[in-house]
């Protein structure tokens, strides 16, 4: 099952990269598929909920282990991505300030600091490192690296789930209430999508016997096919106003405007994972021979997600390639993907170093808690 989850994660990352590449900033002559990239982020949310439910049941059974793993996982790629974004911002201002101004002069992303680019970048960086960049439907991310918005959502879900799992009694109630107040808005509105992954994992722990597993798996996959077929109709329907229920429960501000998309593909992804889990005896026959390349690709997923956008900007400001030329588009996209893989050497592949550093910091700040976690 883990092989399939890695494959799904990698495919979702590639969809995000390709979706952003079809924007007119980077290529022309293609339909703008940025909305498809949003669908892929919904896949990430469900996968995240599933994986967190799994690791807290098997590996991260103490709050300190959970916190160390989550922080190191996020920072291992976020910090290098912010550094790369800052470098691209500087190079972009030097080579093509008008092009980079499409992001630096945006009406969102701390617009009151538009006249102070350095201060604005530092403020965006501080918010991103504290994972507060998307709370209350605000939008803040370093320079042009918009994919960082989702890390605030992820971190919020980690915090809320961790409080629910590791706290008890009045402390749990108070901390959940404070967390809900801090992460209100779009983050809470998309929480059900993330929780869908948790629920799917719990369901997979008690799947029925072989015959009924097959029936369940086929039924879920038929549901996935139906979801793909009905997607254009849903997209048309969700773009219209459908009364107070749609407005209040599903729609919102900022990223939450696209919430119908997240709910829809969250449901489709949940069915897909459940269907493959029910048919794991058959799916493994196909996936096990491909395990090594799938694991290798999945090992660069986070880097693809967080590095691709500033690298696409860097490619244009340095090369000024013909955005209508298919060969040049292909070379730029391949080059960006290759650079993302190389950058994973200083990000995802340093995850163990980050974990050791974060754990060391925890031991200094909370020595008693760290000793309890090791016992």
URWO-V219261 format. One line per field, one symbol per residue. ss: DSSP state (a for helix, b for strand, c for the rest). burial: + if it has 24 or more other ideal C-beta (glycine too) atoms within 12 Angstrom, else -. A space follows every 50 residues. Layout:
ss=???
burial=???
This chain:
ss=caaaaaaaaaaaaaaaaaaaaccccccccccccaaaaaaaaaaaaaaaaa aaaaaaaaccccaaaaaaaaaaaaaaaaaaaaaaaaaaaaaaaaaaaaaa aaaaccccccaaacccaaaaaaaaaaaaacccccaaaccccccccaaaaa aaaaaaaaaaaaaaaaccaaaaaaaaaaaaaacccaaaacaaaaaaaaaa aaaacccccaaaaaaaaaaaaaaaaaaaaaaaaaaaaaccccaaaaaaaa cccaaaaaaaaaaaaaaaaaaaaaaaaacaaaaaaaaaaaaaaaaaaacc aaaaaaaaaaaaaaaaaaaccccccaaaaaaaaaaaaaaaaaaaaacaaa aaaaaaaaaaaaaaacaaaaaaaac
burial=+++++++++++++++++++++++-+++------+++++++++++++++++ ++++++---+-++++++++++++++++++++++++++++-+++--+--++ --++---+++------+--++-+++-+++-++++++++++++++++++++ ++++++++++++++++--------++--+--+++++++++++++++++++ +-++--+-----+--++--++-++--+------+---+-----------+ ++-+++++++++++++++++++++++++++--+---+------+--++++ +++++++++++++++++-+-+-+-----+--++-+++-+++-++--++-+ +--++--++--+-------------
